[in-house]
Amino acid sequence: MSGTADRTDVAVPSVGTAMRITPPALFGTRRAAHLVERNLYVYRRGWIFLVSGFFEPFFYLLSIGIGLRSLVGPIHVGTHVVAYPVFAAPGLLASSAMNGALFDSTFNLFHKLKFVHTYESVLSTPLTVADVATGELGWSLMRAGLYAGSFMVVMAALGYVGTAWVVWSYPGALLVAFAFSASGMAATTYMRSWQDFDMILLAILPLFLFSATFYPLTVYPGWLQLVVRCTPLYQGVALLRGADLGIFDWAMVGHAAYLAAVGVVGLVVTSRRLRALLLP
């Protein structure tokens, strides 16, 4: 009897109680790879749409090499003096990574979330909301990685690389993609209609033009320099330009930390927002 009493004195929480006191996971598991596989099957016949976003920065790069190169003299970057196409190419590489990350993490995510209700079906499997967020992030990084890798091949073929350290620009481009993909997904979870995406397009254009992509930061007035420094694309441009030219200092660490922080915060917000939308 005493043994029975001892056992009944121990309060064992029920399964429901355990679920209530366990904080929900914000980052997915290996199961998220199944969502990446699903996206690969979707695009296996529509590969032209997969690579379409690569061409805009590619055409900019060609136009710079063919036209502006003869009009713009060498550019000073720290202690380096480089030709204008070599200066602009890393900025366009960052823009290519941004484009690759944003398309799937915004328009496609909204379509799946609001119209075809893909994620309701996904959540009927062992996948969780965190797996959905991580899987979509992984897929957008794959697309951005494809853009960045192709763009770097073109840079090398045209002779627009600064040094052999340019190979470090590829992981830097993935970090840029991580920041924009995660923050893009977080913003998309607040969208109510397709018209809301005008705000995303409105943000992308000034980022593309005013992130020291085409000219040094020093040409801006002082107040605008401060604004530009706070933008994620400028941080990505500075990171990739430094990697291309072999400039490795503490500023590079700051650029990388900024982008990583934006990505982590975006992924956390996305997981929480998807949980609120999909598991009311």
Buried (B, 14 or more C-beta within 10 A) or exposed (E): EEEEEEEEEEEEEEEEEEEEEEEEBBBBBEBBBBBBEEBEEBBEEEEEEBBEBBEBBBEBBEEBBEEBBEEBEEBEBEEBEBBBBBBBBBBBBBBBBBBBBBBBBBBBBBEBBBEEEBBEEBBEEEBBBBBBBBBBBBBBBBBBBBBBBBBBEBBEEBEBBBBEBBEBBBBBBBBBBBBBBBBBBBBBBEBEEEEEBEEBEEBBEEBBEBBBBBBEBEEBEEEEBEEBBEBBBBBBBBBBBBBBBEBEEEEBEEBBEBBEEBBBBBBBBBBBBBBEBBEE
